[in-house]
Amino acid sequence: MPDHSGPLAEAKRAHDEAYARAGAAARELEEARRARDEARSFIHTAMKCARQDGMTWTQIGAAIGVSAQAASQMFKRYAEGR
């Protein structure tokens, strides 16, 4: 019966554990990307409604924590699909 307790076996276990951690990290990153995309879509929809309700870019920017110019540019970039 082969010996599975030497340095090579330890290196393989360490590699397998690192691979599993990397897979978990990749899944977390993918989940974070989806959440970011959903949040951007939600913010864009809310910004569109806010503009239709007469809110200024200054008010919208203040509500989302950016300048009026940044809010306007963010809205334009999202509308253009960038």
C-alpha positions in Angstrom: 0.0 0.0 0.0 1.5 3.5 -0.9 2.6 5.9 1.7 0.3 9.0 1.6 2.0 10.9 4.4 5.2 12.3 2.9 6.1 15.8 1.7 4.6 15.2 -1.7 1.3 14.3 -0.2 1.4 17.4 2.1 2.2 19.6 -0.9 -0.8 18.1 -2.8 -3.1 18.7 0.2 -1.9 22.3 0.4 -2.5 22.8 -3.3 -6.0 21.2 -3.1 -6.8 23.5 -0.2 -5.5 26.6 -2.0 -7.5 25.6 -5.1 -10.7 25.2 -3.0 -10.1 28.6 -1.4 -9.6 30.2 -4.8 -12.8 28.6 -6.0 -14.7 30.0 -3.0 -13.1 33.4 -3.6 -14.1 33.3 -7.3 -17.7 32.5 -6.4 -17.7 35.4 -3.9 -16.4 37.8 -6.5 -19.0 36.6 -9.0 -21.7 37.2 -6.4 -20.3 40.6 -5.6 -20.3 41.5 -9.3 -23.9 40.5 -9.7 -24.9 42.5 -6.6 -23.0 45.5 -8.0 -24.8 45.2 -11.3 -28.2 44.9 -9.6 -27.4 47.9 -7.4 -26.3 50.0 -10.5 -29.6 49.1 -12.2 -31.6 50.0 -9.2 -29.8 53.3 -8.8 -30.3 54.1 -12.4 -34.0 53.4 -12.2 -34.3 55.5 -9.0 -32.4 58.3 -10.7 -34.7 58.2 -13.7 -37.7 58.4 -11.4 -36.1 61.2 -9.4 -35.5 63.2 -12.6 -39.0 62.6 -13.8 -40.3 63.9 -10.4 -38.3 67.1 -10.8 -35.2 66.4 -8.6 -32.1 68.2 -9.6 -28.7 66.6 -10.2 -27.5 68.3 -7.1 -30.3 66.6 -5.0 -29.7 63.3 -6.7 -26.0 63.5 -6.2 -26.5 64.4 -2.5 -28.8 61.4 -2.1 -26.2 58.9 -3.5 -23.2 60.6 -2.0 -21.6 62.1 -5.2 -21.5 65.5 -6.8 -24.2 66.7 -9.2 -21.8 66.3 -12.1 -20.8 62.8 -11.1 -24.5 61.8 -10.7 -25.3 63.2 -14.2 -22.3 61.4 -15.7 -23.1 58.2 -14.0 -26.7 58.3 -15.3 -25.4 59.0 -18.9 -22.8 56.2 -18.8 -25.4 53.7 -17.6 -28.0 54.9 -20.2 -25.3 54.4 -22.9 -24.5 50.9 -21.6 -20.9 51.6 -20.4 
